[in-house]
């Protein structure tokens, strides 16, 4: 390996929290320098509404091993990660958020764990997460649902933070889908991985930039992009409703024969019509979501568009 090629790359998507970048870069430099002098820090500005890009430019002037990438608009966290992965060159790549909840000081331990156990990637498990109970509960429910619908096991304590060998990153790069969710993509490509518990810090910059509506849409996109199981579940639901309707019809017919139904009414008829109408609309809606997702994929639009970079390719 020549000195022109970094041994370690750190990719961090940036959206808000620009005031945290100087501390992030300072701590990263100190942590990475204890491993090797040949590293790079790739900060991807996902069109942050604050002064993040100005700060990134200043940091690039102060530290030559910092690279800044600015996207043309806000494409989302996982698209920004994809942009950073496409422009990093390290043999080992660290992906982490910029909010300082992921500790840069844990990177040497992640690399040591990967070397000792001959792993292609190591996921950082935040055993004592500094989030609210509501946040942890919803996160746990999301990952359980995701596991059920995609059959890809996910740990609720694991996020984007981790250490990945370049061949894992190259495999993830080959995945062309528009909807990106980095943890699931890493699990899908395979290779030999492990999990290591790490410390998790409280967020110094206030609340998360992810709103609950955004989280819901992300969860829906991930399920639609990585699983067809909801469609199979709708077929099973339809068969179950058909069986229940048949049984209800037989019971009603028997009651009519034995004289228990003397005055016919319309209440049951209206209820059944409303129920089956709602069921049909739900099934059509589920199919429509998949058709819409297929339509988006067939456009083959780029995952992200780079506006400018602080260093040439």
N, C-alpha and C positions, 0 to 999 in steps of 0.2 A: 504494500500500500504506500503510495507516494504521499508527500506532505500536502500536496494540493487537494487531496481528497480527504474530507473530514472523517474521523472515526465515529463521532457521535453527532447526531442532528436532533435538535429539539424543535418541534412544530407546535405552535400555540395560536389558535384562532382568537382574534381580539374583537370584542363588541362591548363597548362601554368599558369602564375601568381603566381608562388611559392613565390616570394618576398612579396606578399600581405598576405600570410598566418599568420605570426606573429601578424599583426594588426587585421586581421579578428578574430583570436582566442581570442586575448585580449579584443576586443570589445564585442564578444559573451559572454565571461566569465562575464564581468561586467554587461551586459544586463540580462543574465539568472540568475545571482546571486541575482538580485533584485526581482526575482520571487520565486526561490527555490534553495537550495544548491544541490538538487538532479537532475542533468542533465548530458547529455553526448553530445559530439560533434563528429560526424562521418565524417571524411574526406576521400573521395574515390579518390585515385590517378588513373585516367584513362590513365595510362602509359604516363604521361606528359613528354615531351622531356627535360624539365629543371630540376632543383634540387628540385622539389616539394616533392618527397618522402623523401629526406634527411631532409628537413625542417619539414615534418610531424612527422618523427621519433623524432626529437629534441623537438617538441612541446608536443609529448606524454610523453616524459621524464620530461618535465617541469610541465605539467598539467595532472593529473591522469584521468581526465574526458574527455580527448581527445582520440579518437580511430582512428587508421589509417588502411585503407584497400587499397592494391595495386592490380590492375587487371593485368592479364598476358599479355595483349596487349590493344591497344586503341579500346574499344568497342563502344564509343560514349557517349554523355552526359546522355541520358535517360537510357541507360543500366547501367551507373555508379550510377544513382539515384536509379535504381532497386536494385543494390548491397547494397547501403546504407540502403534502406528501409528493406532489408532482415536481416540486422544486428543491427537494432536499437530496443530499448525496451520501449521507453517512452510512457506514456499515450497520450501525445500530441507530434506531430512530425512537425518540421519546415523544409521545403525544400528551399534552397536558393543557388545561385551561389556564387563563391568565389572571384568575381571581385570587391566586395565592392560597387557595384551599388545598391544592396539590403542592406538596412541599418539594422544592428543587433538591433539598438535602437528601431525599430518599433515592435519587437517581443512582448514586454509586452502589447502594444496596441492591437495587433492581438488577444492575449489570452483574454484580457479583453472584446473585442468585441464578441468573441465566447461565453464567459460565460454569458454576459448580454443578448444575444439573443438566447441562447441555441442552438448553431450551431455545426454541426459536422466538418465543415471546414470553413476557412476564406481565401479568395484569396486576395492578395495584388494588388491593382490597381495603377499603376504608372501614375498618371494623368499628371505630367509634366516630360515626359521622356527625359533624357539627351542623346538623339540619334540624328543623322542627319535627316533632312527632308526626304532624300531618304530612309534611314533605316525605318523610321516610316511609310512612304508611302507604301513600299513593305510589311512591316509587316501587315498593315491594309488590303492590297489587299489579302495577304495570308490567313488571318483569315476570310475574307468575302468569299473567294473561298472555304475554308475548311467548313464553315457553309453551303454553298450552296450544296456541294457535300456529306457531312456527316449528315446534319440535326442536328448537335450538335452545339449549339450556343457558340461562343467563343468571348471573349473580347480582342481586340488587345492590351489593356493596361495591360493585365494580363499575367504573365509568370509562371515560376515554383514557385516563391516565395509565400509562404502561410503557414498557420497553419492547420494541419489535425489531427483529432482524430484517435486513434489507430485502431478503427474499419473500418475507411475509408482506412487506409493503408493496413489492412488485406484483404479487398476486392480487392484492387489493386494488391496485391501479388498473388491472386488467378487467375489473368488473365495470361494465359500461352503464349500469342503470342510473337513472336520474335521481331517484330517491336514495339518499345515502344515510346509513346509520352504522358508524364505524365499529362499535362493539359486536354487532351481529355479523358484519362482513368479516371481521377477524375470525370469529368462530366458524364461519362457513368455509373459509379457504383451508382450514385444517392446520397442519403442521403440529409440532410438539410445543405445548404451552403449559404454563403454570401460574399459580396465584400466590402472591406474597402480601401479608398484612402490612399496612403502612399507617403512619399517623395522618390525621386529617385535621386541618386547621379551620378555625372559624373564618367566615368571610369578612375581610376588613373593609370592603367597599360597599357595604349595605346589602340590599336584597339582590336576588338573581335577576338577570335580564330576561330570563325565560318566564313568560306569563303562562297561566294555567291553560288558556286557550291555545297557545302555541304548543304546549306539551301534548294536549289532546290531539291536535292536528298531526304532530309528529308521530304519536303512537298509532293513529289511524293510517298514516302513510307507510309506516314500517310494517304493519300487519298486512296491508294490501300488497306491498312490494315483495315480501318475503314468504308469503303463505297463501295457498288456495284453500286452506282448511275452512274458512268461513263459508265458502260456497258449498263445501261438503256438508257442513252443519245445517245450512238452509235446506238442503235436500233431505237430510234426516228429520229436520223439523217438519217439513211438508209431509213426509211419510207418517210421522207420528200424529199429525193433525188428521190425516186421512183415516188412520186407524181409530182415533177417538171419535171422529164424526160417524164412522160406520157403526161403532158400538152404541153411540148415542141414538142413531137412527133405529137400530134393532131394539133398544130399550123402549123407545117411543112407540114403535110398532107393536111390541108385546103389550104395553100398557093400553094401547088402543083396542087390541083384540080382547083383553080381559075386562074392558069397560071402565078403566080408571081415568080415561080422558073423555069427559062428557062435553065440555065447552072448549072448543079450540080457541087459541089466542095468538096474538101476533108478537108478544114480547120475546119469546124464544127465537122466532124467525128473525126479528130485527137484530137481536144480540149476535146470532150466528152470522148474519150478513156483515155486521160491523167487524166481527172477529176475522172472518175470512178476507174481507177487504183490506184490513190492516196487515194481515199476513202476506197477501199478494203484493201490497205496496212495499213492505219491508224486503221481500225477496227480490223484487224488481230493483229496489234501491241498491241492494247489495251487488247485484249483477251490474247495475249502472256504474257503481264505483269502480269495479274492476275494468269495465269497458273504458271508462274515463282514464284510468291509470294506464291501460294499454295504449290509448290514444296519445297520451303524453310521452310515453316511451318511444312510439313510432316517429315522433317529430325529430328525435335525435339531436335535440338542442344541447349545447354545451352545459356541463354541470356548473361552471362558473366562468366569468370573464374577468381577466386581469386588466385593471386600468393602468397601473404603473408599478414599477419596482425600483427599489433603491439601488440595486446593483444589476448590471446586465447579465443575461443568461450565459 
